[in-house]
Amino acid sequence: MISALSRPRRTQSRRRRLTSLAAAGTLALTGVAALTEPAHADVGPKAYVSNFGGDDVSVIDTSTNTITGSISVGSNPTGVAVNPADTQAYVTNFDDGTVSAFDTGTDAVTATIPVGSNPLTVAFTPSGNRAYVTNLSDSTVSVINTATNTVSATVPVGAGPNGTAVNPSGTTAYVTNNGDDTVSVINTAANTVSATVPVGDGPSGVAVSPSGTTAYVTNNDGTTVSVIDTATNTVSATVPVGAGPNGVAFSPSGTRAYVTSTGSDDVKVINTATSTVTATVPVGDSPAKVEVNPSGTAVYATNRADDTVSVIDTATNAVTATISGFNSPYGIAFVPAPPTAQEADIDVNFTAKPNLGLLVPYLSYTLTAHNTGPDAVTSATLTAALPPGASATNLSAGCTVAASTVTCAYGAIADDASVNKTFRVPLHLLTLGKVKVTGLRTASAPTDTHPANDSAAVTCTAVSVILVTCP
């Protein structure tokens, strides 16, 4: 059984740290890679946080920044990632040599997948059909077929693979090798290493920019971030960030990168255009992983040593919330909120006007669909029920008549806008006296949740074919 997490001494060698991971069972502060940015939550956007010390994953409602549940997984969970369809999440179980798959709609575990020894991080391809898992003690990467939840390939990489990330096109996976100060570049079509890039001391976290042109690598045993030009697979810049850089993630726009620094218990904000640190945000003790929420408005950092998660406002670079109740929190991933259900209320209005003194006198009807919102109407159908034996002529486009019923189809109607449809009823087809015609909404999209105004009636009084009054 792996012991409780402790903050590692910063002077210990990589070899000693990797040995202790495999033998003594103490997890080092290595970074979990940022995956692609997003893009089904039950309430607001959800975040999943793996609890290395609790053998479970905490569920956060990010609209309230509270823990709303937990998911039991394997022993000592570390990395967590959500597939691009937002339907399934994978979490690596460090001490079990497995990956737990769970449904993001029900938060129920659906599969347990054997992988290599001490799996640490996981990243999905943009298509979601594969996931790449770093196996720290095996120096391999397991490739999971997500349709079958089985390992379809095993890729040898460098010593002590830590972080992994897949580029936006899905052609390349990047793996940090903590034990030999390199990054392995995997061709995802062949699942073979196509290049090895020397970086800084003890690389851990890795993230690929939204444009796919750069990969940022945190050098955990040093004080820098290496910027890899993905076109040439060479380091194009080195950014000083302070002691023990660990997790890394990009903003959705790619203009900023966020790096957790375990040596100074903060998050560094990097301007990616200038490769310079523009802000330093103090967070909790021993921050491990950092991730940006789907809207780009907040950054979440997992603080292993004080069992909290810090929430940073990206507009002000200030901590706005500290969420407690975790047990050595490590990885984090988001599920965006589902689209808000749209609704548009149609208010039916109906008017009539007599047109007399003509060769064929008639009543002119106007059937109006008024959209009271809040969203736009995409389509609607209104009908008008005529008196028995009556028919209609001169119908507007989209209207038809059959069996004394006029049916009118309406297209898009903006919020607070109206669309009129007109038709005529010859007076000689009507019985003298009161003539009542009713308009009714019979269908519309999106959902109309206010049926009280779905119908309207107009009553005219016909004394003769040349003497008719309407309200």
C-alpha positions as CSV (number, residue, x, y, z in Angstrom):
1,M,0.0,0.0,0.0
2,I,1.4,3.4,-0.9
3,S,2.0,5.6,2.1
4,A,0.4,9.0,2.5
5,L,1.9,11.7,0.3
6,S,4.6,13.8,1.8
7,R,6.4,16.8,0.3
8,P,9.6,15.6,-1.3
9,R,13.0,17.1,-0.5
10,R,14.0,19.3,-3.4
11,T,17.6,18.2,-3.2
12,Q,17.1,14.5,-3.8
13,S,18.2,13.0,-7.1
14,R,15.8,11.9,-9.8
15,R,17.1,8.4,-9.6
16,R,16.5,8.2,-5.9
17,R,13.0,9.8,-6.3
18,L,12.0,7.3,-9.1
19,T,13.3,4.4,-7.0
20,S,11.3,5.5,-4.0
21,L,8.2,5.7,-6.2
22,A,8.6,2.1,-7.3
23,A,9.9,0.6,-4.1
24,A,9.0,2.7,-1.1
25,G,5.7,4.0,-2.6
26,T,6.0,7.8,-2.1
27,L,4.6,9.7,-5.0
28,A,6.9,12.6,-6.2
29,L,5.5,16.0,-7.2
30,T,5.4,15.3,-10.9
31,G,3.0,17.2,-13.2
32,V,-0.2,15.9,-14.8
33,A,-0.4,17.1,-18.4
34,A,-3.1,19.5,-19.6
35,L,-5.1,17.9,-22.4
36,T,-7.2,19.7,-25.0
37,E,-9.5,22.5,-23.9
38,P,-12.7,21.9,-23.9
39,A,-15.2,21.3,-25.3
40,H,-22.6,16.7,-19.3
41,A,-22.9,18.3,-16.0
42,D,-26.0,17.8,-13.8
43,V,-26.0,21.4,-12.4
44,G,-23.2,23.6,-13.5
45,P,-19.8,22.8,-15.1
46,K,-18.3,19.9,-13.2
47,A,-14.7,19.4,-12.2
48,Y,-13.2,16.0,-11.2
49,V,-10.3,16.0,-8.7
50,S,-8.4,12.8,-8.0
51,N,-7.6,12.2,-4.3
52,F,-4.3,10.3,-4.1
53,G,-4.8,9.7,-0.4
54,G,-8.5,8.8,-0.7
55,D,-8.8,6.3,-3.5
56,D,-11.6,8.3,-5.0
57,V,-12.4,11.2,-7.2
58,S,-14.2,14.3,-5.9
59,V,-16.9,16.0,-7.9
60,I,-17.0,19.8,-7.8
61,D,-19.9,21.9,-8.9
62,T,-17.9,24.9,-10.2
63,S,-20.9,27.2,-10.2
64,T,-20.8,27.1,-6.4
65,N,-17.3,25.7,-5.9
66,T,-18.5,23.0,-3.6
67,I,-17.9,19.3,-3.5
68,T,-21.1,17.5,-4.5
69,G,-20.1,13.9,-4.6
70,S,-17.3,11.4,-4.9
71,I,-16.5,8.4,-7.1
72,S,-14.7,5.3,-5.7
73,V,-11.9,4.3,-8.1
74,G,-8.7,2.3,-7.7
75,S,-5.8,2.8,-5.3
76,N,-4.0,6.2,-5.2
77,P,-5.6,7.9,-8.2
78,T,-3.5,10.5,-9.9
79,G,-4.2,11.8,-13.5
80,V,-7.7,12.4,-14.7
81,A,-9.0,13.4,-18.1
82,V,-12.4,13.8,-19.8
83,N,-12.9,12.7,-23.4
84,P,-13.7,15.3,-26.0
85,A,-17.4,14.2,-26.2
86,D,-17.6,14.9,-22.4
87,T,-19.3,11.5,-21.9
88,Q,-16.5,9.5,-20.2
89,A,-13.6,10.2,-17.9
90,Y,-10.4,8.2,-17.2
91,V,-8.5,8.2,-14.0
92,T,-5.1,6.5,-13.5
93,N,-4.8,4.4,-10.4
94,F,-1.1,4.7,-9.5
95,D,-0.8,1.7,-7.1
96,D,-3.2,-0.6,-9.0
97,G,-1.7,-0.5,-12.4
98,T,-5.2,0.3,-13.8
99,V,-7.3,3.0,-15.3
100,S,-10.9,3.5,-14.1
101,A,-13.4,4.7,-16.7
102,F,-16.6,6.4,-15.5
103,D,-19.6,7.9,-17.1
104,T,-19.8,11.7,-16.7
105,G,-23.6,11.7,-16.8
106,T,-24.0,9.2,-13.9
107,D,-20.6,9.4,-12.3
108,A,-20.6,5.6,-12.2
109,V,-17.5,3.5,-13.0
110,T,-18.1,1.5,-16.2
111,A,-14.7,-0.2,-16.7
112,T,-11.4,-1.0,-15.0
113,I,-8.5,-1.2,-17.5
114,P,-5.2,-2.9,-16.7
115,V,-2.2,-0.9,-18.0
116,G,1.4,-0.7,-17.0
117,S,3.2,-0.2,-13.6
118,N,2.4,3.0,-11.7
119,P,0.2,4.8,-14.3
120,L,0.5,8.5,-13.7
121,T,-1.3,10.7,-16.3
122,V,-3.7,10.2,-19.2
123,A,-4.6,12.2,-22.3
124,F,-7.3,11.6,-25.0
125,T,-6.9,12.2,-28.7
126,P,-9.2,14.9,-30.1
127,S,-11.4,12.2,-31.7
128,G,-11.7,10.4,-28.4
129,N,-11.0,7.0,-29.9
130,R,-7.7,6.6,-28.0
131,A,-6.1,7.6,-24.7
132,Y,-2.4,7.7,-23.8
133,V,-1.3,6.6,-20.3
134,T,2.2,7.1,-18.9
135,N,3.5,4.2,-16.9
136,L,6.1,5.6,-14.5
137,S,7.9,2.4,-13.5
138,D,7.7,0.7,-16.8
139,S,9.0,3.6,-18.9
140,T,6.2,2.9,-21.3
141,V,3.0,4.5,-22.6
142,S,-0.2,2.4,-22.8
143,V,-2.5,3.2,-25.7
144,I,-6.2,2.5,-24.8
145,N,-8.8,1.8,-27.4
146,T,-11.7,3.7,-25.8
147,A,-14.4,1.8,-27.8
148,T,-13.3,-1.5,-26.1
149,N,-11.5,-0.1,-23.0
150,T,-8.5,-2.3,-23.8
151,V,-4.9,-1.6,-24.4
152,S,-4.2,-1.7,-28.1
153,A,-0.5,-0.8,-28.0
154,T,2.4,-0.2,-25.6
155,V,5.0,2.4,-26.6
156,P,8.5,2.3,-25.0
157,V,9.7,5.8,-24.1
158,G,12.3,7.4,-21.8
159,A,13.0,6.8,-18.1
160,G,10.2,7.6,-15.7
161,P,7.5,9.0,-18.1
162,N,5.3,11.5,-16.3
163,G,3.1,14.0,-18.2
164,T,1.4,13.4,-21.5
165,A,-0.5,15.6,-23.9
166,V,-1.9,15.2,-27.4
167,N,-1.7,18.0,-30.0
168,P,-5.0,19.5,-31.4
169,S,-4.8,17.6,-34.7
170,G,-4.3,14.3,-32.9
171,T,-1.2,13.3,-34.8
172,T,1.3,13.6,-32.0
173,A,1.5,12.8,-28.3
174,Y,4.2,14.3,-26.1
175,V,5.6,12.5,-23.0
176,T,7.9,14.0,-20.4
177,N,10.6,11.6,-19.3
178,N,11.5,12.6,-15.7
179,G,14.5,10.3,-15.4
180,D,16.5,11.3,-18.5
181,D,15.5,15.0,-19.0
182,T,13.8,14.4,-22.4
183,V,10.4,14.5,-24.1
184,S,9.4,11.6,-26.3
185,V,7.4,12.6,-29.4
186,I,5.0,9.8,-30.4
187,N,3.5,9.4,-33.9
188,T,0.0,8.4,-33.0
189,A,-0.6,6.8,-36.4
190,A,2.2,4.3,-35.9
191,N,2.4,4.5,-32.1
192,T,6.2,4.8,-32.3
193,V,8.6,7.5,-31.0
194,S,9.5,9.8,-33.9
195,A,11.7,12.2,-32.0
196,T,13.3,12.7,-28.6
197,V,13.7,16.3,-27.4
198,P,16.3,17.3,-24.6
199,V,14.7,19.7,-22.1
200,G,15.5,20.8,-18.6
201,D,16.0,19.0,-15.3
202,G,13.4,16.4,-14.3
203,P,10.6,17.3,-16.8
204,S,7.1,16.6,-15.4
205,G,4.1,18.4,-16.9
206,V,3.4,19.1,-20.5
207,A,0.7,21.0,-22.4
208,V,0.2,21.7,-26.1
209,S,-1.0,25.2,-27.1
210,P,-4.4,25.5,-28.7
211,S,-2.7,26.3,-32.0
212,G,-0.6,23.2,-31.8
213,T,2.6,25.2,-32.5
214,T,4.3,24.9,-29.1
215,A,4.5,22.5,-26.2
216,Y,5.3,23.8,-22.7
217,V,7.3,21.5,-20.4
218,T,7.8,22.1,-16.7
219,N,11.2,21.1,-15.5
220,N,10.3,19.9,-12.0
221,D,13.9,19.4,-10.7
222,G,14.9,22.9,-12.0
223,T,13.4,26.3,-12.2
224,T,12.3,26.6,-15.8
225,V,9.7,25.8,-18.5
226,S,11.0,24.6,-21.8
227,V,9.1,25.8,-24.9
228,I,9.2,23.2,-27.7
229,D,8.6,24.3,-31.3
230,T,6.4,21.4,-32.5
231,A,7.4,22.0,-36.1
232,T,11.1,21.3,-35.5
233,N,10.9,19.4,-32.2
234,T,13.5,21.7,-30.7
235,V,13.4,24.0,-27.6
236,S,12.8,27.5,-28.9
237,A,12.7,29.3,-25.5
238,T,13.3,28.7,-21.8
239,V,11.2,30.6,-19.3
240,P,12.4,31.1,-15.6
241,V,9.5,30.4,-13.3
242,G,11.0,29.5,-9.9
243,A,11.6,26.3,-8.0
244,G,9.8,23.1,-8.7
245,P,7.5,23.9,-11.7
246,N,5.0,21.1,-12.0
247,G,1.6,21.3,-13.7
248,V,1.0,23.5,-16.8
249,A,-2.1,24.5,-18.8
250,F,-3.0,27.0,-21.5
251,S,-5.9,29.5,-21.6
252,P,-8.5,28.7,-24.3
253,S,-7.0,31.6,-26.4
254,G,-3.5,30.3,-26.0
255,T,-2.3,33.8,-24.9
256,R,-1.4,32.7,-21.4
257,A,0.0,29.6,-19.8
258,Y,-0.4,28.7,-16.1
259,V,2.3,26.8,-14.2
260,T,2.2,25.5,-10.6
261,S,5.4,26.0,-8.6
262,T,5.9,23.6,-5.7
263,G,8.9,25.4,-4.4
264,S,7.1,28.7,-3.8
265,D,3.5,27.5,-3.5
266,D,2.1,29.6,-6.3
267,V,0.9,29.7,-9.9
268,K,2.9,31.6,-12.4
269,V,1.1,33.3,-15.3
270,I,3.1,33.3,-18.6
271,N,2.5,35.7,-21.5
272,T,3.0,33.2,-24.4
273,A,3.8,36.0,-26.9
274,T,6.8,37.1,-24.9
275,S,7.6,34.0,-22.9
276,T,7.8,35.9,-19.7
277,V,6.1,35.6,-16.3
278,T,3.6,38.5,-15.9
279,A,2.0,37.5,-12.6
280,T,2.5,35.3,-9.6
281,V,-0.5,34.0,-7.6
282,P,0.0,32.5,-4.2
283,V,-2.1,29.4,-3.7
284,G,-2.0,26.4,-1.2
285,D,0.8,24.1,-0.1
286,S,2.5,22.0,-2.8
287,P,0.3,22.7,-5.8
288,A,0.4,19.8,-8.2
289,K,-1.9,20.2,-11.2
290,V,-3.4,23.3,-12.8
291,E,-6.3,23.5,-15.3
292,V,-8.4,26.3,-16.9
293,N,-12.1,26.0,-16.8
294,P,-13.9,25.6,-20.2
295,S,-15.0,29.3,-20.3
296,G,-11.5,30.5,-19.5
297,T,-12.7,32.6,-16.6
298,A,-11.0,30.6,-13.8
299,V,-7.9,28.5,-13.1
300,Y,-8.0,25.7,-10.6
301,A,-4.9,24.4,-8.8
302,T,-4.8,21.3,-6.7
303,N,-2.8,21.8,-3.5
304,R,-1.7,18.4,-2.3
305,A,-0.2,19.2,1.1
306,D,-3.2,21.1,2.5
307,D,-6.0,19.2,0.8
308,T,-7.5,22.1,-1.0
309,V,-8.1,23.5,-4.5
310,S,-7.5,27.1,-5.2
311,V,-9.7,29.0,-7.7
312,I,-8.0,31.9,-9.6
313,D,-9.9,34.6,-11.5
314,T,-8.1,34.9,-14.8
315,A,-9.2,38.6,-15.2
316,T,-7.6,39.7,-11.9
317,N,-5.1,36.9,-11.2
318,A,-6.4,36.7,-7.7
319,V,-7.6,33.7,-5.7
320,T,-11.4,34.0,-5.3
321,A,-12.1,30.7,-3.6
322,T,-10.4,27.9,-1.7
323,I,-12.2,24.6,-1.8
324,S,-11.5,22.2,1.1
325,G,-12.4,18.6,1.8
326,F,-9.9,16.7,-0.4
327,N,-7.4,14.0,0.4
328,S,-4.1,14.8,-1.3
329,P,-5.7,16.2,-4.4
330,Y,-3.7,15.7,-7.6
331,G,-5.3,15.7,-11.1
332,I,-8.2,17.8,-12.2
333,A,-10.4,17.8,-15.4
334,F,-13.6,19.6,-16.4
335,V,-16.9,18.7,-17.9
336,P,-18.6,21.8,-19.4
337,A,-22.2,22.5,-18.4
338,P,-24.8,21.1,-20.9
339,P,-26.4,23.7,-23.2
340,T,-29.1,25.6,-21.4
341,A,-32.5,24.4,-22.6
342,Q,-34.0,27.1,-24.8
343,E,-37.5,28.3,-24.8
344,A,-39.5,30.7,-26.8
345,D,-43.1,31.7,-26.0
346,I,-45.4,32.4,-28.9
347,D,-48.3,34.8,-28.2
348,V,-51.1,34.2,-30.8
349,N,-53.0,37.2,-32.0
350,F,-55.9,37.2,-34.4
351,T,-57.7,40.1,-36.1
352,A,-60.4,40.4,-38.8
353,K,-61.5,43.2,-41.1
354,P,-64.5,43.2,-43.4
355,N,-64.0,44.3,-47.1
356,L,-67.4,45.2,-48.4
357,G,-68.9,46.9,-51.5
358,L,-66.9,44.6,-53.7
359,L,-68.0,42.1,-56.3
360,V,-67.2,39.3,-53.8
361,P,-67.2,40.8,-50.3
362,Y,-64.9,39.0,-47.8
363,L,-63.4,39.0,-44.3
364,S,-59.7,39.5,-44.2
365,Y,-58.0,37.7,-41.4
366,T,-54.5,38.3,-40.0
367,L,-53.0,35.5,-37.9
368,T,-50.0,36.8,-35.9
369,A,-47.2,34.8,-34.1
370,H,-45.5,37.1,-31.6
371,N,-42.3,35.7,-30.0
372,T,-42.1,36.9,-26.4
373,G,-38.7,35.1,-26.0
374,P,-36.5,34.7,-24.3
375,D,-34.9,32.8,-27.2
376,A,-35.5,32.9,-30.9
377,V,-38.2,30.8,-32.5
378,T,-36.8,28.5,-35.2
379,S,-40.2,27.2,-36.5
380,A,-43.8,27.3,-35.6
381,T,-47.2,26.2,-36.9
382,L,-50.5,28.0,-36.3
383,T,-54.0,27.0,-37.4
384,A,-57.3,28.8,-37.9
385,A,-60.5,26.8,-37.5
386,L,-63.2,28.3,-39.9
387,P,-66.9,27.8,-39.5
388,P,-68.3,24.6,-41.1
389,G,-68.5,24.8,-44.9
390,A,-66.2,27.9,-45.1
391,S,-63.0,28.0,-47.0
392,A,-60.1,30.5,-47.5
393,T,-58.5,32.2,-50.4
394,N,-55.5,34.5,-51.0
395,L,-53.4,32.7,-48.4
396,S,-50.0,34.0,-47.5
397,A,-46.9,31.9,-48.4
398,G,-46.6,29.0,-46.1
399,C,-50.4,28.6,-45.5
400,T,-52.7,25.9,-46.8
401,V,-56.4,25.2,-46.3
402,A,-58.1,21.8,-45.9
403,A,-61.5,20.8,-44.4
404,S,-62.2,24.3,-43.2
405,T,-58.9,24.6,-41.4
406,V,-56.1,27.0,-42.4
407,T,-52.6,25.9,-41.5
408,C,-49.7,28.3,-41.6
409,A,-46.0,27.5,-41.2
410,Y,-43.8,30.1,-39.7
411,G,-40.0,30.2,-40.0
412,A,-37.5,31.9,-37.6
413,I,-38.9,34.6,-35.4
414,A,-36.5,36.7,-33.3
415,D,-37.1,37.5,-29.7
416,D,-39.8,40.2,-29.4
417,A,-40.6,40.0,-33.1
418,S,-43.9,39.2,-34.9
419,V,-44.7,37.5,-38.2
420,N,-48.2,37.9,-39.8
421,K,-50.0,35.5,-42.1
422,T,-53.2,36.5,-43.9
423,F,-56.1,34.9,-45.7
424,R,-59.6,35.8,-46.9
425,V,-63.0,34.1,-46.3
426,P,-65.7,35.1,-48.8
427,L,-68.8,36.3,-47.0
428,H,-71.2,34.3,-49.2
429,L,-69.7,31.1,-47.6
430,L,-70.6,32.2,-44.1
431,T,-73.9,31.9,-42.3
432,L,-75.4,35.2,-41.2
433,G,-75.0,36.1,-37.6
434,K,-72.0,35.7,-35.4
435,V,-68.9,34.3,-37.2
436,K,-66.2,33.1,-34.8
437,V,-62.8,31.9,-36.0
438,T,-60.1,30.7,-33.6
439,G,-56.3,30.8,-34.2
440,L,-54.1,28.2,-32.3
441,R,-50.4,27.4,-32.0
442,T,-50.1,23.7,-32.6
443,A,-46.3,23.3,-32.8
444,S,-43.1,25.4,-32.3
445,A,-39.5,25.1,-31.5
446,P,-37.9,25.6,-29.1
447,T,-40.2,24.5,-26.4
448,D,-43.1,26.9,-25.6
449,T,-43.7,26.6,-21.8
450,H,-46.5,29.2,-21.6
451,P,-49.7,27.7,-23.2
452,A,-52.0,30.3,-21.8
453,N,-51.5,32.6,-24.8
454,D,-51.4,29.9,-27.5
455,S,-54.8,30.7,-28.9
456,A,-56.9,33.7,-29.9
457,A,-60.4,34.1,-31.3
458,V,-62.1,36.9,-33.3
459,T,-65.9,37.1,-33.7
460,C,-67.6,39.2,-36.4
461,T,-71.3,39.8,-36.8
462,A,-72.8,39.5,-40.3
463,V,-76.2,41.1,-40.7
464,S,-76.0,40.7,-44.5
465,V,-73.2,40.2,-47.0
466,I,-72.8,43.9,-47.1
467,L,-73.3,44.7,-43.5
468,V,-70.6,43.1,-41.3
469,T,-68.9,44.4,-38.1
470,C,-65.7,43.1,-36.5
471,P,-64.1,44.2,-33.2
